[in-house]
């Protein structure tokens, strides 16, 4: 599953997407865990010309406070095959979808006879920013009145590369190629949406890196974390 990403900062987003309105103000992120519930750069289908901040971990409408949101079930990822049936997502997937901007993502690899998994960093061959498909909802903390969008990364069965890397779960995030972004944002009806939720068939690069998925108490948001080992 996709719980760890690298994300571009405002400057990088401006360079690659000069016509977009950039409302996201953070610096480049070399590694972040979804369990930290970070705010990351997204385009939501209520404003396809803007890149804004949304918080990782979808919080459904029946959760009323930030305290309850922090304790809510793990909704960092949403399985594409069951997304129209699962309570957390079924009211949102037909209406509220978006794109998460990433430089890459990290996945574990199980090695026979080895207790800890290895980690691999996955990216486009050109090292360009690319997008993952997300489902989102707006969460309002009824204690404070604060409202912000929250999202889950949609996952699919692994393609050939990710089957080899993520060799236990054999899953991968839903990668939305540039020529399908509008189709994803504006798809109508269950069949049209489901037809877009499929393993990525383009080229990806990968290499083994420091084990970020098992890091405890160590700063992993630094450039060398993506260096091959």
N, C-alpha and C positions, 0 to 999 in steps of 0.2 A: 504494500500500500504506500501511497505517497504522503509521508509525514514530514519531509525535510526538503526545503527548496533554497535556491539562490535567486535573488530578485534585483532588478535594476533600480537605480535611483532616479530622481527627477531629471538630472542632466542627461543620462543615457536615454531615457524615454523621449525627451525633447528631440534628441538627435535622430532617433529612428522613426519617430512619429511626429514630424513637425507640424502637421495640420490639426493634431488633437489638442484639446484644452487640458492642460496638466494641472489637476488639483491635488495631486499626490506630492508631498514635500520631503520625503525621507531620502537618505543617502543609500547608496548601493549596499545590498545585503549579500554577503558571501555564503552564509549558511544561517538558516533559522529553522527551528522546530515548530511544527504546528501546535504542539502541546503548550507552547508559550502564548498561544492565541495572539499572534502579531497582527498589526494592521499592514496590509500589503496592497500593491497597485492593481487595480481592476478596471475594466470597462463593464458597466451594467447595461442591460437592454432598455432601461428607462432613459438613458442618455448615451447613445452610441458614439458621440463625438468627444467624450470626456474620459480621462483616466483619473480615478479617485481612490480613496482609501476604503478598504473593507476589512473586517476582522475575520481571520480564519477560525472556523468552527461555527457552523450554522446553528442558530438558536431559533427553534420554532416558536410560533405565536403564543403557545400556552405557557411558556416560561416567562415569568413576570419580573424577576429581579436579577441583578448582576451576580448576587450570591448563588442563586439557583442556576444561572447560566454557567458559572464556573464548575458546578457539580454535575451538569447535565451530561448525558451519555456521549461517547466519542462520535462526533459527527464531523471529524476532519475530512473524511472521505465518504463518498456516496457511491455505492455499487451501481453501475449503469444498468445492469440486467434487472434490478429490482427497484429502481428509483421511483417508478410509478406506483408501487405498492407500499413502500415503507412510509410510516406515518410522518416522520420528520420531513420528508421531501415531496410527497405526492401532491400536496396543495401548492407547491412552489414550482416544480419542474416545468409545468406547462406554461407558466407565466413569467417567471423571474430567473433568467439565466445570465451568465456573464463570462468574461475572459480574465484569467489571472496572468499577469506578465511575469515571466521567469527568464533567468539566464540559464537555468538548469535545475535538475533535481537529483536527490540522492536515494539510492536503494541498497538494501542489504543483499549479500550473497553468502549462502551457506556452504562451508567447506567441510567435507567429510572428515571426522576425527578432530575437528577444531571446535572448541566451546563457543567462541565468539564469532559472529559473522564478519566478513569483510564488507567494505562499503565501496560503491562505485558512484561516480558522478556522471550524469547523462546530460547531453547538450546537443545543439545542432552543429553540423560540421563547420558552418561558417561562424559559429560562436555569436550568432545574432540572438536578440530577444525573441522569444516565441511565447505562445499562449496556450494555457490549459483551460478546458471547459469547466465551469463552476455553476452550481445552483445557489441562489441566495435568498435570504429573507431580511427584512428590516426588523431589528430588535429594539424595543423600548424598555429601558430600565424604569419601572414604575416607582422606584425609590427616589430617583434623581430626575426623571423626565428625559434623560439623554437617549437619543435614537441614532443608530448607526447600522449599516448593512453588515451581515454576517454570511459566510459562504462555506460550502463544502467543495472540495475537488472531486470531480466525478472520475471513477476508475473503470477500466475495461479489462478483459483478458489480455495477457501480455502478447506482444509481437515476438518475432524470433529472437531479437536481441535481449529483450527483457525476460523472456523465458529462461535464457541462459544466465542472466544476472540475478534476477529475483526468482531464484529457482525453487523456493518453498511455496510462496503464495501464488507466483506466476500471474501477477497483476501489473498494471501500469496506469498512470494518469491519462485521461482523455486529452490528447494533443489536438488542438484545433488549428489546422494550417491556415496561412494568411488568406487563401482564396475561399475558405469556408467560414470565415469569422462572421460575416453578415448573415449567412445562412443559419449559423448557430444562434445568433442573437435574436433573429426574427422568425425562426421556424414556428409553424402553426400546426397544432395537432400532434397526438401521440406518435403516429407513424413517422411523420416527418422528423420529429426530434429523435426517435429511436434509430432512424437510419443514419444519424450523425454520430451516434455513440458507438464507436467501433475502434479496434486497435489501430494505431498509427502505422501507415505503410511507407512512410518516407525514411530517409537516412538519418541516423543519429550517431553521434560520437560518444565514447565512454572511456573511462580509465579508473583504476583503483585509487582511492584516496584514504586519508585519515578516517577513522571510524567515528563519524559524527553521530550515528544512531545510538551509540552506547556511551557518548561523552557525558560525564558527570562533573559539574562544577568547573568546567574548562571553557574559556572563551573560544568559540569556534567561528565567530564572525570576523574572519580575517582573510586576506587574499591567499595566503599559502595553504589554507585548508583545502583548496581545489587543486593543489599540485599533485601530479602523479607520484605514487609510491610503488 
